[in-house]
């Protein structure tokens, strides 16, 4: 069975925030916005990068931490199941269980 792309995420699915980072490091580390936070809107997962002096490296680190978080992994698993049709919404599940083949109807007579 060949693999096929089920869905993809782009930078539009994430929000990035930048902030100043305090601590050692010099070169204006505490005066420039080198810290980065990555937020995946659909799952609420976040990741932060503040280890490097470079905003780009911290952004990459924040993204990596975000997608490796348990919250994002759980969302990804559920989204994959939903798109494969393995996870039905509650209305579909109730409708399926209410079909005649799943019901047992008994009548009590007064005889």
Buried (B, 14 or more C-beta within 10 A) or exposed (E): EEEEEEEEEEEEEBEBEBEEBEEEEEEEBEEEEBBBBBBBEEBEBBBBBBBBBEBEBBBBBBBEBBBEBEEBEEBBEEBEEEEEEEBEEEEEEEEEEEEEEEEEEEEEEEE
